Amino acid sequence: MALPMPSETLELDYPVQLADRVLTEVTMRRPSMKDIRKHKITRDDDIDGELKMFADLCNLRVEELEAMDSADYTRLQRLYVRFRTPAERGTDTKRVTSGVDAGALGNG
């Protein structure tokens, strides 16, 4: 059983009047690799693919995201980039000396 993906809520600087409500905030969940594969965004300028993926991640319709002010949408893009950026934890790899004595390298 998969754990729920963490999410973050973005309060809109420019609320959007929708047909059934006023959108004042958007909650985006962290994307899984399944989300990324599902939407197959192959170019940086694939705004249609990005809108579809963001709609899924935010549990909104594409039309609702399209109604957002561009400044708020840019903030949503930054949140997505932050979700995709690995956390700083020092080094993620182990140093491999491949048959060389680590002491001879001055590391021992």
Stockholm file with secondary structure:
# STOCKHOLM 1.0

chainA/1-108         MALPMPSETLELDYPVQLADRVLTEVTMRRPSMKDIRKHKITRDDDIDGELKMFADLCNLRVEELEAMDSADYTRLQRLYVRFRTPAERGTDTKRVTSGVDAGALGNG
#=GR chainA/1-108 SS CCCCCCEEEEEEEEEEECSSSEEEEEEEECCCHHHHHHHCCCSTTCHHHHHHHHHHHHTCCHHHHHTSCHHHHHHHHHHHHHHHSCCCCSCSSCCCCTTSCGGGGTCC
#=GC SS_cons         CCCCCCEEEEEEEEEEECSSSEEEEEEEECCCHHHHHHHCCCSTTCHHHHHHHHHHHHTCCHHHHHTSCHHHHHHHHHHHHHHHSCCCCSCSSCCCCTTSCGGGGTCC
//
